[in-house]
Amino acid sequence: MIWLGIQGYVARQQGRQDKKGNMLVHIHADKSSEIKSEHHRHSTNGITFHTEETGDVIGWLTRSAAASGGNCVIASGHTVYNVLAAARPDLIRVLARSDWPFAFPRFQCRPIIYAQDSNIVINFGRTPLLGNATHPRPKHLPTLSPQQVEALDAIEAIARATEMKIQTQAGDIHFINNLAILHRRDAFVNGDDPTTKRHLVRMRLRNETLGWAIPHELKQEWKDAFDEEGDRNWHLEPMPEGFFPLRMYTN
């Protein structure tokens, strides 16, 4: 509750994080079903650099840390851009094209990098573009070209070379600019004691006064998340059965 109060000073608008209307998403290992244990939110595996689908600001509260591993890792999207602009401007042009076939939250072809007003905005994740074991990409959807795969791999390589690791502990609060900062997670091992089991709570936020202009291609996602209309569910503990958001491919 203290965390919710503090974040109100950072950004007053809170966003829904899925179609279930979950406002608080609990990130913790959950092996109660195969699909949960393999979902990046509930697995113990490391995940690659990405941004959240929506939100100017992402806030995390660490309720408890893993026995080992599980660092939060961030990298500057602007650094990635500058390195590519100097060494591989051809990949900048690839990333700025409108032919990236994102599979969800809805199927949409759009860029990964935007020049929005005076800001460089980055918005992407590898799973909506490549699929994974939990969400295999349907064969009827377009696949990435070799040059697009190379561009994704270049983002990951530069971000890893310039990353900053944050070794979290219980009570830590973090806020990042989701439009310009990439993040990932190290793999982790939980202990037997509840205090040694990794548990983060995430929110997606928007500051209507200080927030950057949102690129046209992303406005629908921001509208779905931040419009006043729609369900809002505040689970202070991990979501009960029936509120776990499953990704669905629609077309």
N, C-alpha and C positions, 0 to 999 in steps of 0.2 A: 504493500500500500504506500509505503514511503517512496518507492521507486516510481509509482504512478504519479505521485505528487510532484516529484522532481522533474519528470519528463514534461509536465505541463508547462514548465518555464522554457523548455527547449523547443517544443512544438505543440500547439494546442489541439491540432486535429489528429485523431487516431484512426487508423485504417483497418478495415476487415482484411483478413489474410487468406481467405478462401470463401467458397460459395456457401459454406456452413455458417458464415458469420463469426468465425473465431477471431477475437480481438487479441487474445494472448495465446501464443503458440509455445508449447513446452517442448524443448529439445533435449531428449534423454534416451538412453538405450531402452528398447522395448522388444523383447523376443517372444511376445505372446502369440504372434502369428508370423508366417513367412514374409508376407508383404510389409508388415511393420518393421521386422528386423532388417530388411533390405532397403527400406526407405531411408534416404540420407538423414532425415530428421531424427530417426530412431535407431540408426545403425551405429556401430563403434568404428566404422571405417573413416579414413580421411576423405575429404572432398576437395574438388578443384576450385580454383578461383571463380567467382561469379558475383553478380549483384542480385538483390531481391527483385521480384517482378515489379513491385510498386513501393512507393515510399521515398520521400526526400531524405529522411533520416531513419536509420535503423537503430533501435535501442535494445540492448541485452542486459538482463540481470542474471548474474551467476548465483544460483542458490546453493550449489555444491560443485566441487571439482572432482575429476577422476583421480584414481590412485596414481596413474601415470599417463602422460600424453594429453591430448585434447586441447592443445593450445589454440586460441583464436589467432588467426594470422591475417594481416591486412596488407594491402599494397596500393599505391597511388595509380589511378587510371590515367592521370595526366603524365606521370612518368612513363607508363607504357606507351602512351601516344607519342611523347617526345622522342623516345628511343626508336619507335617505328618510323616516325617522320624523318629522322636523321639517317637511319640505316635501310629501311624498307618502305619507302613511301607508296610503293605499289600495293602493299598490304593495307595501308590506311584507306586507299581507294576501294579495296575489296570490302573492308569493314563498313564503309560508308554507303555501300550499295543497298538497294531496297529488295534484294533477292534472297535474304536469309529466311529459310522456311521454319519459323518457330511453330512447334506443335501445340503448346499450351502456354498460358491459360486458355487461349483459343488459337486456331490455326491462323497465322498471319505472316506474310512476307514483309520484312522491314529491315532497316539497318541495325547494326550493333553500336556504331559510333555516330553521334550527332554533333553538328556545330549549331548550338542553340543560343542565339544572341551572342554574348561574348564568352559562353561557356562550352567546354567539351563535355558531353554527357555520354556515359557508357551504360548500356543495359543489356545483359545477356546471361545465359546459363548454358552449360554444355548439354544437360539432359533434354531440354526442349528442342535441341538441334540434332542431337545424336542418339537420344534414347539411352537406356541403361537396362540392367538385368530386371529391375522392378517394372520399368516402363519401356519395354522394347518398342522401337519405332515401327509403326505399321508400314507395310511394304507399299501401300498406295500413296504415301506421302513422299514429297521430293526429298532426295538425299543431298548432302553437301558435296560440292565439287572439291577436288584435291587442293585447289588454291584456298578455298574456305577453311578446310581442315588445317592447312598450313598456317592460316591467319589465327585460328583459335589456339593452335599449339604455340605460336609466337607470343600471344598474350600471356599464356600460362608460363612460358619460359622467362619472359622479362619480369613478370610479377614475382615469380619465385626468386629471381636473382636480386630483387630489390625489396623483398618483403620485410615486415616487422612482426615478430611473434610476441603475443601477449600471454603470459602465464597467469591464468586467472585463478582467483580464490573466492571462496564464498563471500558474498556481499558486494563484489565488484559490479560496477555499472559502467557500460560503454555506450557511446553514441557515435555513429559514423555517418558521413555524407554518402548516401546510397547512390547518388548520381555520379560520383567521382572516385569513390574508394571501393576496390574489390576486396572480397574476403573469402577465406576458406577455413578448413579445420584440419588439424592433425588427427590421426587415428589415436584411439585411447583404450585403456584397460581400466575397468571399474574395480573397486575393492568390494569386500563383503559388507562393510559398514555403510549405512545410508549416507554418511558424511563424505564417503569416498566414491560416490556415484555421480558422474557428471550430469548436471541438470541446469540448463539455461532457460530463460523465458524471453521471448522475442516480441517486439512490437514494431509496427510500421507507422511512421509519423509524417506529418506535413506541417510546415510553418507557413501559414497563408500570407504572412507579411514579408518574411525574408526568403521564402522558398524560390528556387530558380523557376523560370518558365519551363514547362514540360513539352517535349517534342510532340508534334501532332500525332504521330503513330502510337504514342504511349498514353494519350489522353483518355481513351476508353478504360484502360486498366485503372488509372488514377480515379476516374469517375466511379467505377464499380467499387473501389476500396473506400473512398472518402465521402461519397454522397451521404446525406443524412438518412435517406430512405434505405431500408434493408435491415435484416436481422443483425444483432450485435450480441454475442455470447462471451461472457467474461468468466472463464474457468480459472480460478486461482490455483487449482491443482490440475494435473494432466487431464486432458479431455476424456470424458467417459466414452464408452462404446457408442458408436453412432455419430460421433462428432469428429472422428478421424477423417481428414479430407483425402479422398482418393482422386488421383489424376485420371481424367477420362479423355481419350481421343475422340473427337466428334466427327471430323471429316478430313 
